C-alpha cells in the first residue's frame, strides 16, 4: 500500500496563484461593460423628465369638519402646472359613487396656468367618519395624483 504525502506549498506561491486568477477572471474596468446605446437612452429619459408637466395643488387634503347627513360638501382643489410642458388630466375617478369630480378633461393646461378641480360629496346615508379620495390620471412623470377629503357626518 502506497501512502502519498501532501507537501505544504510555499505561502508566497499560493498568493501569486490567487493574484493571477483574480486579475484574469475579472474585468478591471467595469465601465467597459456599459453599452453606449443604453447610456444615450438614459440621458434622453432624464432630459425629458426635466421638460415634463407637473401638477401642484394649493392643498391636496381637505377636512370639511362636521356636517349633517344629507348635506352636499363641495370643494375646489386649485392647482397649477409647474412643469415645462402642457399638463393633461385624462381621468379623475372617485373612491365611491357619492363623490363626483369635475375637472378639465383632456385639455392642454399650459405651464404656469392655474385650473381647478371641483369635488362634490353627497353625505346622504353616510354617518360617521368619512374619507374620500379622487385619483387623477395625468401625463406627469408619476402619472397619478391622489387628492382627499375627510370629515364627520352627523346623524339626522
C-alpha positions in Angstrom: 0.0 0.0 0.0 1.3 3.4 -1.0 0.8 6.5 1.1 1.0 9.8 -0.6 2.1 12.7 1.5 0.7 16.1 0.7 3.5 18.6 0.5 3.0 22.0 2.0 3.3 24.8 -0.5 5.1 28.0 0.0 2.5 30.7 1.0 4.0 33.1 -1.5 3.3 30.7 -4.3 -0.3 30.4 -3.2 -0.6 34.2 -3.0 0.9 34.5 -6.5 -1.6 32.0 -8.0 -4.5 33.7 -6.3 -3.4 37.1 -7.7 -3.1 35.6 -11.2 -6.6 34.1 -11.0 -8.1 37.3 -9.7 -6.5 39.5 -12.4 -7.5 37.4 -15.3 -11.0 36.4 -14.1 -12.4 39.9 -13.6 -12.5 42.9 -15.9 -10.6 45.6 -14.0 -12.7 48.4 -15.6 -16.4 47.9 -15.2 -17.3 50.9 -17.3 -16.2 48.8 -20.3 -19.4 46.8 -19.8 -21.7 49.9 -20.3 -23.3 49.9 -23.8 -23.3 53.3 -25.4 -26.9 53.0 -26.6 -28.1 52.3 -23.1 -26.3 55.3 -21.8 -27.8 57.5 -24.6 -31.3 56.3 -23.8 -30.9 57.0 -20.1 -29.6 60.5 -20.8 -32.6 61.2 -23.1 -35.1 59.9 -20.5 -33.5 62.2 -17.8 -33.6 65.2 -20.2 -37.3 64.6 -21.0 -38.2 64.3 -17.3 -37.0 67.9 -16.8 -39.3 69.0 -19.5 -42.4 67.2 -18.3 -45.6 68.6 -16.9 -46.1 68.8 -13.1 -49.2 69.3 -11.1 -49.0 71.3 -7.9 -52.2 71.8 -5.7 -52.7 74.6 -3.3 -53.8 71.8 -0.9 -54.4 68.1 -1.7 -56.2 67.2 1.5 -59.4 68.9 2.7 -61.1 68.5 6.1 -64.8 69.5 5.8 -65.3 69.2 9.6 -68.7 68.2 10.8 -71.8 68.3 8.5 -75.3 67.0 8.8 -76.4 63.8 7.0 -77.8 64.8 3.6 -75.7 67.9 3.0 -73.6 68.2 -0.1 -69.9 69.1 0.6 -68.3 70.9 -2.3 -64.7 72.0 -2.5 -62.4 73.4 -5.2 -58.9 72.0 -5.4 -56.9 74.7 -7.2 -53.8 73.6 -9.0 -51.0 74.9 -11.2 -49.0 73.3 -13.9 -45.5 73.9 -12.6 -43.8 71.8 -15.3 -42.3 72.9 -18.6 -44.8 71.2 -20.9 -48.6 71.0 -21.2 -50.4 69.2 -18.5 -53.3 66.9 -19.4 -55.7 65.2 -17.0 -57.1 62.1 -18.7 -59.3 60.9 -15.9 -60.4 61.6 -12.3 -62.0 58.7 -10.6 -63.6 58.9 -7.1 -63.4 56.2 -4.4 -67.2 55.8 -4.4 -70.3 57.0 -6.3 -71.2 59.5 -3.6 -68.1 61.6 -4.6 -68.1 63.3 -8.0 -65.1 65.2 -9.5 -65.4 67.9 -12.2 -62.1 68.6 -14.0 -60.7 70.0 -17.2 -60.7 66.7 -19.0 -58.2 66.2 -22.0 -57.5 69.9 -22.2 -53.9 71.2 -22.6 -53.1 73.1 -19.4 -50.1 75.3 -20.3 -47.1 75.7 -18.0 -47.9 78.2 -15.2 -51.6 78.0 -15.9 -54.0 77.6 -13.0 -57.1 75.5 -13.0 -59.5 73.9 -10.5 -60.9 70.5 -9.9 -64.3 70.7 -8.1 -65.3 67.7 -5.9 -68.8 67.2 -4.6 -69.5 64.7 -1.8 -73.1 63.7 -1.1 -73.3 62.8 2.6 -76.7 61.2 2.4 -76.8 58.0 4.5 -73.1 58.2 5.2 -73.0 58.9 9.0 -69.7 58.8 10.9 -66.1 59.5 9.9 -65.7 59.8 6.1 -62.5 59.7 4.0 -63.0 60.0 0.2 -60.3 60.2 -2.5 -60.1 61.2 -6.1 -57.3 59.7 -8.2 -56.2 61.7 -11.2 -54.6 60.1 -14.2 -52.3 62.6 -15.9 -49.3 63.0 -18.2 -46.9 63.8 -15.4 -43.9 61.6 -14.6 -45.7 59.7 -11.9 -48.9 59.5 -14.0 -51.1 59.6 -10.9 -52.1 62.1 -8.2 -54.5 61.5 -5.3 -56.5 64.2 -3.6 -58.5 63.5 -0.4 -61.4 65.0 1.6 -62.4 63.9 5.0 -64.7 64.9 7.9 -67.5 63.7 10.1 -71.2 63.3 9.0 -73.6 63.7 11.9 -76.9 61.7 12.1 -80.1 63.4 11.1 
